Amino acid sequence: MELTLGPVLFEWKREEILRFYEEAADMDLDMVYVGEVVCTKKLGLNSSDLERIITTLEKGGKKVALSSLAIVSNEEELDFTRRLLSFPNPIEANDVSVFNMADPAKREVFAGPHITSYNLPTVEFLESIGVKRVTFPVELSKESIAVNLQATGISGEVFAHGKVPLAFSWRCYTSRAYGLTKTECRHHCAKYPDGMELRTADNARLFTVNGTSVLSAASYTLVEFVEEMKDIGVKALRVSPQHKDTSKVVDVFRKRITGAMEAGEGLSELKALGGELCNGWYLGGAGKDYLARIGA
């Protein structure tokens, strides 16, 4: 089973991004996704920076894939996608328009978690056009993942740890919180390297706001279910980067994959990093809940 590192979803300073990927080159990972999923306005990296990051990761023995935007809606975003496609690396399509620009018959193209690969006909269609790998949408239960994998030859990846991307919009939630529109962007996202907390009137944590996206308040984790996911045919687990302790999370999941750490110990290690955890969708419940492992 592979361990992958998803694209950075938040706005970090350029120096932080470059340093993060230098550290990622030394992490025990099989593949790293680099690119921009949320908003081109927050990407402080130019093509030379991306080339530098790719080279650093490849020297560290990592396969590098490039993640596209979840919404491609204007010429600026099209231009960004075309620049991304100019690199020879595999492309993770998060908007279906990318399949028209990157022919899966001519290059390695993956379906990212924001392609709505919820059911078997969709996965079969993706497989028919040459897509070899699918990262399933975060809402899918283990039963749905198993059906899709066992009925097809697709290589399946699962979002296994991190704040869950729930929705994307053309408008910017963070700018709106500051009385601005997306076109008036002043990079307020940079003040919230793990996203801006959104709470209810009763002060309960509800969501995480991140530019044009909304994520879960708690970190989704499937650390207890690694053996089960192996059994149903999952080929890769994805850790989504966070501003602190990403290397520790990667280490826990690598040990779980190799069998060097038991489920309970892995959960304890992640709880020790702080913050709330959830896992409900995988077990067929509400995504915001943490449900006890059956048989634990």
Stockholm file with secondary structure:
# STOCKHOLM 1.0

chainA/1-296         MELTLGPVLFEWKREEILRFYEEAADMDLDMVYVGEVVCTKKLGLNSSDLERIITTLEKGGKKVALSSLAIVSNEEELDFTRRLLSFPNPIEANDVSVFNMADPAKREVFAGPHITSYNLPTVEFLESIGVKRVTFPVELSKESIAVNLQATGISGEVFAHGKVPLAFSWRCYTSRAYGLTKTECRHHCAKYPDGMELRTADNARLFTVNGTSVLSAASYTLVEFVEEMKDIGVKALRVSPQHKDTSKVVDVFRKRITGAMEAGEGLSELKALGGELCNGWYLGGAGKDYLARIGA
#=GR chainA/1-296 SS CEEEECCCCSCCCHHHHHHHHHHHTTSSCSEEEEECSSCGGGCCCCHHHHHHHHHHHHHTTCEEEEECCSCCCSHHHHHHHHHHHTSSSCEEESSTHHHHHSCTTTSCEEECTTSCCCSHHHHHHHHHTTCCEEECCTTCCHHHHHHHHHTSCCEEEEEEEEEEEEEECSSCHHHHHTTCCGGGCCCGGGGCTTCEEEECTTCCEEEEEETTEEEEEEEEECGGGHHHHHHTTCCEEEECCCSSCHHHHHHHHHHHHHTSSCHHHHHHHHHTTCSCEECGGGGTSCTTSCCCCTTC
#=GC SS_cons         CEEEECCCCSCCCHHHHHHHHHHHTTSSCSEEEEECSSCGGGCCCCHHHHHHHHHHHHHTTCEEEEECCSCCCSHHHHHHHHHHHTSSSCEEESSTHHHHHSCTTTSCEEECTTSCCCSHHHHHHHHHTTCCEEECCTTCCHHHHHHHHHTSCCEEEEEEEEEEEEEECSSCHHHHHTTCCGGGCCCGGGGCTTCEEEECTTCCEEEEEETTEEEEEEEEECGGGHHHHHHTTCCEEEECCCSSCHHHHHHHHHHHHHTSSCHHHHHHHHHTTCSCEECGGGGTSCTTSCCCCTTC
//
